[in-house]
């Protein structure tokens, strides 16, 4: 048995994908158990498809797999979506109804037994399935981002870029394969498939990145998702202008935040502030969203930035650092602090401090 240059990439994909899948299955981290299992199944499927491609090129593939080869395409979408979903919802676990996503793949796999050549006549539908699940995954990311903005005061541990990029990369793989099958030949030199190269890049991206990202990533829990749903209901019930009671509650919220400074706690959440104010989280968020025209995170971070400005302005100690102002105002991320300060003040913290020094020097003259 000899291998051509074009078969080297599928062989590498097969080996790396299987190795990665086994590593994920054997992982002892319970916090990411379910997302690891779905990701392991995703890579095991990639490995199996690459192995079948090698056998097909060697003309030793059983006829059964020639007629149902496209069933892999109906596996990838659900597996990627369920991986994303379980990454975003840290307490969701496995739900029996999720098996429904795999019914098309199972039916297609067994279709040759009933003399129904689905892949030959309808295999093109796999691209519609992949497009649907990729969009569904991106929608889940967008929904997660909205929940975080409404229930947390910082984005720390909520960076989803490590999930966005593999979805986009997988979309590129699907697009390249679609063009290759229906329109133009996108093979490289010596018959090496650009699709295979893209899949190899996807495997290695996950290998280098996704293994460690879940440890730094904090998905939403059931309480936060429930609050998000309730917030939507409250906002629909609130009037365009606050009534007397709502105005009093808004004033009480602002006075409490100004006097007690709960925003100094970096992990301050909507639920925690609502508990301090003896309000329901959905009512508190509804007041902020509807009448302040801000989400919870933006509302709290404005107080943090004002606190940072006050610390930089009033502290006359030359040894007082910007980092101390950052931590002293409730931030625990330099990048988040600098970005928000620039956005709200129009200057970076360093520029703001220099402008204070310059203004002070002019007044002395």
C-alpha positions as CSV (number, residue, x, y, z in Angstrom):
1,X,0.0,0.0,0.0
2,X,1.5,3.4,-1.1
3,X,0.4,6.8,-0.1
4,X,0.3,9.8,-2.4
5,X,1.2,13.4,-1.3
6,X,-2.6,14.2,-1.3
7,X,-3.1,11.4,1.3
8,X,-0.5,12.7,3.8
9,X,-2.8,15.5,5.1
10,X,-5.8,13.2,5.8
11,X,-3.4,10.8,7.5
12,X,-2.2,13.6,9.8
13,X,-5.7,14.7,10.4
14,X,-6.7,11.2,11.3
15,X,-3.8,10.7,13.7
16,X,-4.0,14.2,15.4
17,X,-7.8,14.1,15.6
18,X,-7.9,10.7,17.3
19,X,-5.1,11.6,19.7
20,X,-6.9,14.8,20.6
21,X,-10.2,13.0,21.1
22,X,-8.6,10.4,23.4
23,X,-7.0,13.1,25.4
24,X,-10.3,14.9,25.9
25,X,-12.1,11.7,26.9
26,X,-9.5,10.9,29.5
27,X,-9.5,14.5,30.9
28,X,-10.2,14.5,34.7
29,X,-11.7,18.1,34.8
30,X,-15.3,17.7,35.8
31,X,-16.1,21.4,35.1
32,X,-15.7,20.9,31.4
33,X,-16.7,17.2,31.2
34,X,-19.7,17.6,28.7
35,X,-18.1,20.1,26.4
36,X,-15.0,17.9,26.3
37,X,-17.1,14.9,25.3
38,X,-18.8,16.7,22.5
39,X,-15.5,18.1,21.3
40,X,-14.0,14.6,21.5
41,X,-16.8,13.2,19.3
42,X,-16.3,16.0,16.9
43,X,-12.6,15.2,16.4
44,X,-13.3,11.4,16.5
45,X,-15.7,12.0,13.5
46,X,-13.0,14.0,11.7
47,X,-10.5,11.2,12.2
48,X,-13.0,8.6,11.1
49,X,-13.8,10.5,7.9
50,X,-10.1,11.1,7.1
51,X,-9.5,7.3,7.6
52,X,-12.4,6.4,5.3
53,X,-11.0,8.9,2.7
54,X,-7.7,7.1,2.8
55,X,-9.3,3.7,2.4
56,X,-11.4,5.1,-0.5
57,X,-8.3,6.4,-2.3
58,X,-6.7,3.0,-1.8
59,X,-9.8,1.3,-3.3
60,X,-10.3,-0.9,-0.3
61,X,-13.3,0.9,1.2
62,X,-16.4,-1.3,1.7
63,X,-19.3,-0.4,-0.6
64,X,-21.5,0.4,2.4
65,X,-19.5,3.5,3.3
66,X,-19.4,4.7,-0.3
67,X,-23.2,5.1,-0.2
68,X,-23.5,6.9,3.2
69,X,-20.2,8.8,3.3
70,X,-22.0,12.2,3.6
71,X,-23.5,11.3,7.1
72,X,-20.4,12.8,8.6
73,X,-21.5,16.2,7.4
74,X,-24.7,15.8,9.4
75,X,-22.7,15.1,12.6
76,X,-20.3,18.1,12.7
77,X,-22.9,20.8,13.0
78,X,-24.8,19.3,16.0
79,X,-21.5,18.3,17.7
80,X,-20.0,21.8,17.3
81,X,-23.2,23.5,18.5
82,X,-23.5,21.3,21.6
83,X,-19.8,21.9,22.4
84,X,-20.4,25.7,22.2
85,X,-23.7,25.4,24.2
86,X,-22.0,23.4,27.0
87,X,-19.1,25.9,27.1
88,X,-21.5,28.8,27.5
89,X,-23.9,27.1,30.0
90,X,-21.6,25.7,32.6
91,X,-24.4,23.9,34.5
92,X,-26.5,22.6,31.6
93,X,-25.1,19.0,31.5
94,X,-26.4,16.4,29.0
95,X,-30.0,16.5,28.1
96,X,-31.8,13.5,26.5
97,X,-33.5,15.7,23.9
98,X,-30.1,16.7,22.5
99,X,-30.0,13.3,20.9
100,X,-32.6,14.5,18.4
101,X,-29.9,16.5,16.7
102,X,-28.3,13.3,15.5
103,X,-31.4,11.6,14.0
104,X,-30.6,12.8,10.4
105,X,-27.0,11.4,10.6
106,X,-28.2,8.1,12.0
107,X,-30.9,7.7,9.3
108,X,-28.4,8.5,6.6
109,X,-25.8,6.1,8.0
110,X,-28.2,3.2,7.7
111,X,-29.8,4.3,4.5
112,X,-27.8,1.9,2.3
113,X,-29.5,-1.0,4.1
114,X,-32.8,0.2,2.6
115,X,-31.4,0.7,-0.9
116,X,-31.9,4.5,-0.5
117,X,-28.8,6.3,-1.9
118,X,-29.4,9.5,0.1
119,X,-25.8,10.9,-0.3
120,X,-26.0,10.4,-4.1
121,X,-29.3,12.3,-4.5
122,X,-29.5,14.6,-1.5
123,X,-26.0,14.8,-0.1
124,X,-25.9,18.5,-0.9
125,X,-28.2,19.1,2.0
126,X,-25.3,18.6,4.4
127,X,-24.2,22.1,3.6
128,X,-27.5,23.5,4.6
129,X,-27.3,21.6,7.9
130,X,-23.8,22.9,8.5
131,X,-24.8,26.5,7.8
132,X,-27.8,26.2,10.1
133,X,-25.8,24.9,13.1
134,X,-22.9,27.4,12.5
135,X,-25.5,30.2,12.6
136,X,-27.1,28.6,15.7
137,X,-23.8,28.5,17.4
138,X,-23.1,32.2,16.7
139,X,-26.6,33.0,18.0
140,X,-25.8,31.2,21.2
141,X,-22.7,33.3,21.6
142,X,-24.6,36.5,21.0
143,X,-27.3,35.5,23.6
144,X,-24.5,34.6,26.1
145,X,-22.9,38.1,25.6
146,X,-26.3,39.8,26.3
147,X,-26.8,37.8,29.5
148,X,-23.3,38.7,30.7
149,X,-23.8,42.4,30.1
150,X,-27.1,42.3,32.0
151,X,-26.0,40.2,35.0
152,X,-22.3,40.9,35.6
153,X,-20.2,44.0,36.1
154,X,-17.0,42.9,34.4
155,X,-16.2,40.7,31.3
156,X,-13.5,38.9,33.3
157,X,-13.7,35.2,32.4
158,X,-16.3,35.9,29.7
159,X,-14.1,36.2,26.6
160,X,-15.7,34.1,23.8
161,X,-13.2,34.9,21.0
162,X,-11.7,31.4,21.5
163,X,-15.1,30.0,20.5
164,X,-15.8,32.5,17.7
165,X,-12.7,31.7,15.8
166,X,-13.1,27.9,15.5
167,X,-16.7,28.5,14.3
168,X,-15.5,30.9,11.7
169,X,-12.7,28.6,10.7
170,X,-15.1,25.7,10.4
171,X,-17.4,27.9,8.3
172,X,-14.4,28.6,6.0
173,X,-13.7,24.8,5.8
174,X,-17.4,24.2,4.7
175,X,-17.3,27.0,2.2
176,X,-14.1,25.7,0.6
177,X,-15.5,22.2,0.4
178,X,-18.7,23.6,-1.1
179,X,-16.9,25.5,-3.8
180,X,-14.6,22.4,-4.5
181,X,-17.6,20.1,-4.9
182,X,-19.9,22.3,-6.9
183,X,-17.9,25.0,-8.7
184,X,-14.1,25.0,-8.9
185,X,-11.2,22.8,-8.1
186,X,-9.4,24.3,-5.1
187,X,-6.8,21.6,-4.8
188,X,-3.2,22.7,-4.3
189,X,-0.1,21.3,-5.9
190,X,0.3,17.5,-6.2
191,X,-3.5,17.1,-5.6
192,X,-3.3,18.2,-2.0
193,X,-6.8,19.3,-0.9
194,X,-7.2,22.8,0.4
195,X,-10.2,21.5,2.4
196,X,-7.9,19.0,4.1
197,X,-5.4,21.8,4.9
198,X,-8.2,23.9,6.4
199,X,-9.3,20.9,8.6
200,X,-5.8,20.4,9.7
201,X,-5.6,24.1,10.8
202,X,-8.9,23.7,12.7
203,X,-7.6,20.6,14.5
204,X,-4.4,22.4,15.5
205,X,-6.2,25.5,16.6
206,X,-8.2,23.5,19.1
207,X,-5.2,21.5,20.1
208,X,-3.3,24.7,21.0
209,X,-6.1,26.8,22.3
210,X,-9.3,25.2,23.3
211,X,-7.7,22.8,25.8
212,X,-6.7,25.6,28.1
213,X,-9.4,28.3,27.3
214,X,-12.2,26.5,29.3
215,X,-10.1,26.9,32.4
216,X,-10.2,30.6,32.0
217,X,-13.8,30.8,30.8
218,X,-16.8,31.1,33.0
219,X,-20.1,30.3,31.3
220,X,-23.5,31.4,32.5
221,X,-25.5,29.5,35.1
222,X,-29.2,28.8,35.3
223,X,-29.9,31.7,37.5
224,X,-28.3,34.2,35.1
225,X,-30.2,32.8,32.2
226,X,-33.5,32.9,34.1
227,X,-32.8,36.5,35.1
228,X,-32.2,37.4,31.5
229,X,-35.5,35.9,30.5
230,X,-37.3,37.7,33.3
231,X,-35.6,41.0,32.4
232,X,-37.1,40.9,29.0
233,X,-40.6,40.6,30.5
234,X,-40.1,43.5,32.9
235,X,-38.8,45.8,30.2
236,X,-41.9,45.1,28.1
237,X,-44.1,46.1,31.1
238,X,-42.3,49.4,32.0
239,X,-43.6,52.7,30.7
240,X,-41.5,55.1,28.6
241,X,-41.2,57.5,31.6
242,X,-40.7,56.3,35.2
243,X,-43.6,56.9,37.7
244,X,-43.1,58.3,41.1
245,X,-42.2,55.0,42.7
246,X,-39.8,54.1,40.0
247,X,-38.1,57.5,40.2
248,X,-37.6,57.0,44.0
249,X,-36.2,53.5,43.4
250,X,-33.8,54.9,40.8
251,X,-32.6,57.5,43.2
252,X,-32.2,55.0,45.9
253,X,-30.1,52.8,43.6
254,X,-27.8,55.7,42.7
255,X,-27.5,56.9,46.3
256,X,-26.6,53.4,47.5
257,X,-24.0,52.9,44.8
258,X,-22.5,56.3,45.5
259,X,-22.4,56.0,49.3
260,X,-21.7,52.3,49.8
261,X,-19.5,51.8,46.6
262,X,-20.5,48.1,46.0
263,X,-18.7,48.4,42.6
264,X,-15.4,48.1,44.4
265,X,-16.0,44.4,44.4
266,X,-14.8,43.2,41.0
267,X,-17.2,40.2,40.9
268,X,-20.3,42.3,41.7
269,X,-23.3,40.8,40.0
270,X,-26.8,41.9,39.3
271,X,-28.1,39.4,41.9
272,X,-25.7,40.7,44.6
273,X,-26.7,44.3,44.1
274,X,-30.4,43.5,44.0
275,X,-29.9,41.6,47.3
276,X,-28.2,44.6,48.9
277,X,-31.1,46.9,47.7
278,X,-33.8,44.4,48.7
279,X,-35.1,44.4,45.1
280,X,-35.7,41.6,42.6
281,X,-32.9,41.3,40.0
282,X,-35.3,41.6,37.1
283,X,-36.8,44.9,38.5
284,X,-33.4,46.4,39.2
285,X,-32.2,45.5,35.7
286,X,-35.4,46.7,34.1
287,X,-35.0,50.2,35.8
288,X,-31.4,50.5,34.6
289,X,-32.1,49.3,31.1
290,X,-35.3,51.2,30.5
291,X,-34.7,54.5,32.2
292,X,-30.9,54.8,32.2
293,X,-30.6,53.3,28.7
294,X,-27.7,51.1,29.8
295,X,-27.1,47.5,30.6
296,X,-26.0,46.6,34.1
297,X,-22.3,46.3,33.2
298,X,-22.1,49.7,31.6
299,X,-24.1,51.3,34.5
300,X,-21.7,49.9,37.2
301,X,-18.5,50.6,35.2
302,X,-19.4,54.3,34.9
303,X,-19.2,54.5,38.7
304,X,-15.9,52.7,38.6
305,X,-14.4,55.1,36.1
306,X,-15.5,58.1,38.1
307,X,-13.9,56.5,41.2
308,X,-10.7,56.0,39.3
309,X,-10.7,59.6,38.1
310,X,-11.3,60.7,41.7
311,X,-8.4,58.6,42.9
312,X,-6.0,60.0,40.2
313,X,-7.2,63.6,40.8
314,X,-7.2,63.7,44.6
315,X,-4.2,61.5,45.5
316,X,-1.1,63.8,45.8
317,X,1.3,61.0,46.6
318,X,3.8,60.9,43.6
319,X,4.2,57.2,44.2
320,X,0.5,56.5,43.6
321,X,0.3,54.4,40.5
322,X,-2.4,53.9,37.8
323,X,-2.5,50.3,38.8
324,X,-3.5,51.3,42.3
325,X,-6.3,53.5,40.9
326,X,-7.4,50.5,38.7
327,X,-7.7,48.1,41.7
328,X,-9.0,50.8,43.9
329,X,-12.0,51.4,41.6
330,X,-13.1,47.8,41.3
331,X,-11.2,46.6,38.1
332,X,-9.0,43.6,38.0
333,X,-8.0,43.7,34.4
334,X,-5.6,46.3,33.0
335,X,-6.9,46.0,29.4
336,X,-10.6,46.4,30.5
337,X,-9.7,49.4,32.6
338,X,-7.7,51.1,29.9
339,X,-10.4,50.4,27.2
340,X,-13.3,51.7,29.3
341,X,-11.4,54.7,30.6
342,X,-10.5,55.8,27.1
343,X,-14.1,55.2,26.0
344,X,-15.7,57.2,28.7
345,X,-13.1,59.9,29.4
346,X,-11.6,60.3,25.9
347,X,-8.1,59.8,27.3
348,X,-6.1,56.9,28.5
349,X,-5.4,56.8,32.3
350,X,-1.8,58.0,31.6
351,X,-3.0,60.8,29.4
352,X,-5.5,61.9,32.0
353,X,-2.9,61.9,34.7
354,X,-0.5,64.0,32.5
355,X,-3.3,66.5,31.8
356,X,-3.9,66.8,35.6
357,X,-0.2,67.5,36.1
358,X,-0.2,70.0,33.3
359,X,-3.3,71.9,34.6
360,X,-1.8,72.0,38.1
361,X,1.5,73.4,36.7
362,X,-0.4,76.2,34.9
363,X,-2.4,77.1,38.0
364,X,0.9,77.4,40.0
365,X,2.2,79.9,37.6
